[in-house]
Amino acid sequence: MTTEIRVPQLPESVADATLVAWHKQPGDPVRRDENLADLETDKVVLEVPAPANGVVRELKVQSGTTVTSGQVLAVIEEGATAASTSTPAAPKAASSAASNPASSTTSATAAKAAPAVSAAKATSPEPGKDAEKLSPAVRRLVEENQLDAAAIPASGRDGRLTKSDVVDFLARRQSSPASPAPPASPRPERSPAPAAGARSEQRVPMTRLRQRIAQRLVEAQSTQALLTSFNEVDLTAVQELRARHKERFEKEHGVKLGFMSFFVKASIEALKKFPVVNASVDGAEIVYHEYYDIGVAVSTERGLMVPIVRDADAKSFAEIEAEITQYARKAREGTIAIEDLTGGTFTITNGGVFGSLMSTPIVNSPQSAILGMHKIQERPMVVSGPGGTSQIAIRPMMYLAVTYDHRIIDGREAVQFLVTVKDCLEDPGRMLLG
């Protein structure tokens, strides 16, 4: 019984996808729910699972092709095995040998060699147990480096192999002393060296995600009146609070107390005071969102993704940290769902993790504002001392930036929004007390 493998139903906002890789070829056996191919959309990578056990009979679409929902990708033979698909060729070979005595010797030799080949296949290492559970990014890394996934220690949830596990394994393998290479045989000629001053170019097509990012950024720049305001915040109180409670916090909640939850909570306090910053433009109307779905930008190899922490105002510091950590892991492994990236009323991006001291982030349309975090840098600051005197002290300072749509947000509201965020972070106890 043959079964057609079709493109799964794509999300409502996605018109098509690109078939980026086949993991099976005609004649390969497949197991139920094993990943056959990867489909890249504008936002996420989708897997195409096998509906039943069988053998791949035919591939209808080549890698790199743009496909739509319901399109036939491949045909599998249910219940068949790889061995059974190759047996029909045996009678033809036998009849050919009978009709051509000269080829009988060759056929006999091939028959003797067949068991050896089968034995070699039986002893060759499998690509790794539970290979179908590997995320697209991990599977691609394993295949490119010809690794055995089963030999790599896994640290992911439910024993899953993560991309960092593979990268660490490769780093350890490269750092280990290599076996001495055999002496190279003398070569009669050497290939000519590139001409001095020669310049080469390489053209690489943009991924679907990178194309979508470019499109959205250009749209934001051309449809919104973007302006950026800056301020700086003293993070002494936040750092002291984290240092005092981080061990107990991690022990009780199973997640580290990072900076992002403080910035999410501070932003929500400011959004409540200035609701227009949490609004969006729809034609000639302003839509005021009475909920707080905060997007947190995550950098991945495929590009920037913004998963959404929904109803963040109702979540605790621990819940926010756990959700952000989970989203970041899923985004980097390529397993994040499109529902996790849809919507959002306000976005926070942290360029400081890459060393950025100051930047002007671009609004994530149709939102109207975005908060940019930057590098924490110790600087001499004038602070109030005992008795109302002033003194110079070294403080951990961070520049903050808010880019906003000037069509609906005035400079006064944007500046006061940023000052509110600053006040909340310099006195975090007010957030904890509500």
Secondary structure as GFF3:
##gff-version 3
##sequence-region A 1 434
A	DSSP	beta_strand	2	6	.	.	.	ID=ss1
A	DSSP	beta_strand	17	22	.	.	.	ID=ss2
A	DSSP	beta_strand	29	30	.	.	.	ID=ss3
A	DSSP	beta_strand	35	40	.	.	.	ID=ss4
A	DSSP	beta_strand	45	49	.	.	.	ID=ss5
A	DSSP	beta_strand	54	59	.	.	.	ID=ss6
A	DSSP	beta_strand	66	67	.	.	.	ID=ss7
A	DSSP	beta_strand	72	78	.	.	.	ID=ss8
A	DSSP	alpha_helix	82	86	.	.	.	ID=ss9
A	DSSP	alpha_helix	89	99	.	.	.	ID=ss10
A	DSSP	three_ten_helix	101	103	.	.	.	ID=ss11
A	DSSP	alpha_helix	104	123	.	.	.	ID=ss12
A	DSSP	three_ten_helix	131	133	.	.	.	ID=ss13
A	DSSP	alpha_helix	136	144	.	.	.	ID=ss14
A	DSSP	three_ten_helix	149	151	.	.	.	ID=ss15
A	DSSP	three_ten_helix	157	159	.	.	.	ID=ss16
A	DSSP	alpha_helix	163	175	.	.	.	ID=ss17
A	DSSP	alpha_helix	208	223	.	.	.	ID=ss18
A	DSSP	beta_strand	226	234	.	.	.	ID=ss19
A	DSSP	alpha_helix	236	253	.	.	.	ID=ss20
A	DSSP	alpha_helix	260	273	.	.	.	ID=ss21
A	DSSP	three_ten_helix	275	278	.	.	.	ID=ss22
A	DSSP	beta_strand	280	282	.	.	.	ID=ss23
A	DSSP	beta_strand	285	287	.	.	.	ID=ss24
A	DSSP	beta_strand	294	296	.	.	.	ID=ss25
A	DSSP	beta_strand	298	300	.	.	.	ID=ss26
A	DSSP	beta_strand	303	305	.	.	.	ID=ss27
A	DSSP	beta_strand	308	309	.	.	.	ID=ss28
A	DSSP	three_ten_helix	312	314	.	.	.	ID=ss29
A	DSSP	alpha_helix	317	333	.	.	.	ID=ss30
A	DSSP	three_ten_helix	338	341	.	.	.	ID=ss31
A	DSSP	beta_strand	346	350	.	.	.	ID=ss32
A	DSSP	three_ten_helix	351	354	.	.	.	ID=ss33
A	DSSP	beta_strand	369	373	.	.	.	ID=ss34
A	DSSP	beta_strand	377	384	.	.	.	ID=ss35
A	DSSP	three_ten_helix	386	388	.	.	.	ID=ss36
A	DSSP	beta_strand	390	405	.	.	.	ID=ss37
A	DSSP	alpha_helix	411	426	.	.	.	ID=ss38
A	DSSP	alpha_helix	429	432	.	.	.	ID=ss39
###
